Amino acid sequence: MTVGNPQIPTCAGPDPVSRAPQFAMPPLACDCHFHVFGPQEQYSMVPDRLYTPPEASLASYEHLLTTLGFERAVIVQPSIYGTDNRATLEAAEADRERYRAIVVVDGAVTEEQLQQMHDQGARGVRANLLFSGDKAMAEVRTIADRIAPLGWHLQVLLDISTFPDPYAYFSSLPVQTVFDHMGHFPVSKGIGTTGFQALLDLMHEGKAWSKLSGAYRITGQAAPQFDDVTPIAQALIAANPDQVVYGTDWPHPHIPVAMPNDGDLLDELALWAPAAATRNAILTDNPARLYGF
């Protein structure tokens, strides 16, 4: 592992000075998507990674958690660590009442390994299908079969607008699917795009969830408020408000815009879900059900 490989872009760190949102956070609110990075001498990054992040410790995140008003959180395994889930699971074990984890595994994972990760706080497997082929899709199906007895879900990163027949594929899996970053497709394509409509159908029928996260990954704008994302987020909530959760995506690795402030990002949730009852369900009730708090 070469940290300073000049061919791998280095990410900016998060804004160190955040602020509380302008709306009242409900008790036991949960941030359903964040990462921890480092220490670099302890956790090796895969050589074929897309980016090199600065270190982002659990202690730094917990300061943000308190500032924003979250009491629970879900740690998501980042791509730079491949299937080495130590950093993610060790962070989750720091407070088993407060944290859950999403891990990355391959088709060789055993039932014993999955059970061990479950005991450490894991409740789902993340699959990167942005550049998927038939082999990757077959492996995901194998993994879904193995995690189903644990009550886990599959969390997928993909561009829903380019994925072949998402309704048929994901409705046939034996587990719930959680879609990262609102389906991760350019919002310029519009809510009428076939893949996004399939996602709405899956959610409406209770077969899938969406994370209201990563607006800066799909927007055509440079900074919050990402007004072009509002119709996407509102369509997801309208499809099934019981199947939606929120994530900060801290520390915002490898993003196409200037580093935003986390308070500004969280305030967008009030635009997407102006009714306090709906917003509180997204922040508290829904994640408690999905992650088993």
C-alpha positions in Angstrom: 0.0 0.0 0.0 1.4 3.4 -1.1 -0.3 6.2 0.7 1.3 8.9 -1.5 0.7 7.3 -4.9 0.4 10.4 -7.2 -2.0 8.5 -9.5 -4.6 8.1 -6.8 -6.3 11.4 -5.9 -6.1 12.6 -2.2 -9.4 13.7 -0.7 -10.1 16.9 1.3 -11.0 16.4 4.9 -14.4 17.4 6.4 -15.2 20.9 7.5 -13.8 20.9 11.1 -16.3 23.5 12.3 -19.9 22.4 12.0 -23.2 23.6 13.5 -26.5 22.2 14.7 -29.4 22.0 12.2 -32.1 24.6 12.2 -34.8 22.1 13.2 -35.2 20.2 16.4 -33.6 16.7 16.3 -35.7 13.9 17.8 -34.5 11.7 20.6 -32.4 8.7 19.4 -31.9 10.1 15.9 -29.6 8.0 13.8 -27.0 8.9 11.2 -27.2 5.9 8.9 -24.0 6.4 6.8 -20.5 7.4 7.9 -17.0 6.1 7.6 -13.9 5.9 9.7 -10.4 6.1 8.1 -7.1 5.2 9.8 -4.8 5.1 11.5 -2.9 4.5 8.3 -0.2 2.4 10.0 -2.8 0.1 11.4 -5.2 -0.4 8.5 -3.8 -0.9 5.0 -5.7 0.5 2.0 -6.1 -1.6 -1.1 -3.7 -0.6 -3.9 -6.4 -0.2 -6.6 -8.5 2.2 -4.6 -10.1 5.3 -6.2 -9.0 7.8 -3.6 -6.8 8.3 -0.6 -8.6 9.9 2.3 -7.0 11.8 5.3 -7.5 10.1 8.6 -11.0 10.5 10.0 -11.2 9.1 13.5 -14.2 7.9 15.5 -13.4 10.6 18.1 -13.7 13.3 15.5 -16.9 11.8 14.3 -18.4 11.6 17.8 -17.8 15.4 18.2 -19.8 15.9 15.0 -22.5 13.5 16.2 -22.9 15.6 19.4 -22.9 18.9 17.4 -25.6 17.7 15.0 -27.7 16.0 17.6 -27.5 12.3 16.6 -27.4 9.7 19.3 -27.0 6.6 17.1 -25.0 5.9 13.9 -24.2 3.3 11.3 -20.6 2.8 10.2 -20.2 1.8 6.6 -17.2 -0.1 5.3 -15.4 2.1 2.7 -14.1 0.8 -0.6 -10.5 1.6 0.3 -10.3 -1.2 2.8 -11.8 -3.9 0.5 -13.0 -6.9 2.6 -10.7 -6.0 5.6 -13.5 -4.8 8.0 -11.4 -4.3 11.1 -11.5 -0.5 11.2 -15.3 -0.6 10.7 -16.1 -3.3 13.2 -13.6 -2.1 15.9 -15.3 1.3 15.7 -18.8 -0.4 16.0 -17.6 -2.3 19.0 -16.6 0.9 20.8 -20.2 1.3 21.8 -22.6 -1.5 20.9 -25.6 0.4 22.1 -24.9 3.3 19.9 -23.4 1.8 16.7 -24.2 -0.7 14.0 -22.0 -1.6 11.0 -22.3 -2.4 7.3 -19.4 -4.7 6.1 -18.0 -5.8 2.7 -17.5 -9.5 2.1 -17.0 -11.8 -0.9 -18.6 -15.0 -1.9 -16.1 -17.0 0.1 -17.4 -15.7 3.5 -18.4 -18.4 5.9 -21.4 -18.6 8.2 -19.0 -18.5 11.2 -17.4 -15.3 9.9 -20.8 -13.7 9.4 -21.9 -14.7 12.9 -18.8 -13.2 14.4 -19.4 -9.9 12.5 -23.0 -10.0 13.7 -21.8 -10.2 17.3 -19.6 -7.2 16.6 -22.6 -5.1 15.4 -22.8 -5.8 11.7 -26.3 -5.8 10.2 -25.8 -5.7 6.5 -23.4 -6.1 3.6 -22.4 -3.4 1.2 -22.0 -4.3 -2.5 -20.5 -1.9 -5.1 -22.4 -2.5 -8.3 -21.5 0.7 -10.1 -19.5 -1.3 -12.6 -21.1 -4.7 -12.2 -21.1 -7.6 -14.6 -22.9 -11.0 -14.5 -20.2 -12.4 -12.2 -20.6 -9.6 -9.6 -24.4 -9.9 -9.7 -24.2 -13.7 -9.2 -21.8 -13.2 -6.2 -24.2 -10.7 -4.6 -27.0 -13.2 -4.9 -24.8 -15.8 -3.1 -24.1 -13.3 -0.4 -27.7 -12.4 0.0 -28.6 -16.1 0.5 -25.9 -16.4 3.3 -27.0 -13.3 5.2 -30.7 -13.9 5.0 -30.8 -16.2 8.1 -29.1 -13.4 10.2 -31.9 -10.9 9.2 -29.3 -8.7 7.5 -29.9 -6.5 4.5 -28.0 -5.8 1.3 -26.8 -2.2 0.9 -25.9 -1.4 -2.8 -24.0 1.4 -4.5 -25.1 1.6 -8.1 -26.4 4.0 -10.7 -30.0 2.9 -10.7 -30.5 4.5 -14.1 -28.0 2.2 -15.8 -28.6 -1.1 -13.9 -30.3 -3.7 -16.0 -33.9 -4.4 -14.8 -33.4 -3.5 -11.1 -37.0 -4.4 -10.2 -36.6 -8.0 -11.4 -33.2 -8.5 -9.8 -33.7 -6.9 -6.4 -37.3 -8.1 -5.9 -36.0 -11.7 -6.3 -33.4 -11.5 -3.5 -34.2 -13.1 -0.1 -33.3 -9.9 1.8 -34.2 -6.2 1.8 -32.1 -3.9 -0.3 -31.0 -0.5 0.8 -29.9 1.9 -2.0 -27.1 4.2 -1.2 -27.3 7.9 -2.1 -30.8 7.9 -3.5 -30.0 5.5 -6.3 -26.7 7.4 -7.2 -27.9 8.6 -10.6 -27.4 12.0 -12.2 -30.5 14.0 -11.2 -30.4 15.7 -14.7 -32.0 12.5 -16.0 -35.1 13.3 -14.0 -37.5 11.3 -11.8 -39.1 9.7 -14.8 -36.0 7.6 -15.7 -36.9 3.9 -15.8 -34.4 2.7 -13.2 -35.6 5.3 -10.7 -39.2 4.4 -11.2 -38.3 0.8 -10.5 -36.7 1.9 -7.3 -39.9 3.7 -6.3 -41.9 0.6 -7.1 -39.6 -1.6 -5.0 -40.0 0.9 -2.1 -43.7 1.2 -2.5 -44.1 -2.6 -2.2 -41.8 -2.7 0.9 -39.0 -4.5 -1.0 -36.4 -1.8 -0.8 -35.1 1.2 1.2 -33.3 4.3 0.2 -30.7 6.4 2.0 -31.2 10.2 1.8 -27.5 10.8 1.6 -24.8 12.0 -0.8 -26.9 14.7 -2.5 -23.6 16.2 -3.7 -22.9 13.0 -5.6 -25.9 13.3 -7.9 -26.5 17.0 -8.1 -25.7 19.3 -11.0 -25.1 22.2 -8.6 -22.0 23.4 -6.7 -23.1 23.8 -3.1 -26.1 23.4 -0.8 -28.9 23.9 -1.1 -28.9 21.2 -3.8 -32.3 22.3 -5.1 -32.2 19.8 -8.1 -32.1 16.9 -5.6 -35.2 17.9 -3.8 -37.7 16.3 -6.3 -35.6 13.0 -6.0 -35.7 12.9 -2.2 -39.3 13.9 -2.0 -40.3 11.2 -4.5 -38.5 8.6 -2.5 -40.2 9.7 0.7 -43.6 9.7 -1.0 -43.0 6.2 -2.3 -42.8 4.8 1.2 -41.9 7.1 4.1 -41.4 3.9 6.3 -38.5 2.7 4.0 -36.3 5.8 4.1 -33.3 6.7 6.3 -30.8 9.6 6.4 -27.0 9.5 6.3 -24.4 12.3 6.6 -21.8 10.4 4.4 -19.2 11.9 6.7 -16.3 12.6 6.1 -17.6 13.0 2.6 -14.8 11.2 0.7 -14.1 11.7 -3.0 -16.9 14.2 -3.7 -17.2 16.3 -6.9 -17.9 19.6 -5.1 -16.2 21.8 -2.5 -16.4 20.4 1.0 -19.8 21.4 2.5 -20.7 22.0 6.1 -22.5 19.2 7.8 -25.1 21.6 9.3 -26.0 22.8 5.8 -26.4 19.3 4.5 -28.6 18.2 7.4 -30.8 21.3 6.9 -31.7 19.9 3.5 -33.6 17.1 5.2 -36.1 19.8 6.4 -36.7 20.8 2.8 -37.2 17.2 1.7 -39.4 16.2 4.7 -41.0 19.5 6.0 -43.5 17.6 8.3 -41.8 16.9 11.6 -43.6 13.6 12.1 -42.2 12.3 8.8 -38.7 13.7 9.4 -38.6 12.1 12.9 -39.6 8.7 11.5 -36.8 9.0 9.0 -34.3 9.9 11.7 -35.4 7.6 14.5 -38.1 5.0 13.9 -37.1 3.7 10.5 -33.4 3.2 11.4 -34.3 1.5 14.7 -36.3 -1.0 12.7 -33.8 -1.5 9.9 -30.7 -1.8 12.1 -32.2 -3.5 15.2 -31.5 -0.8 17.7 
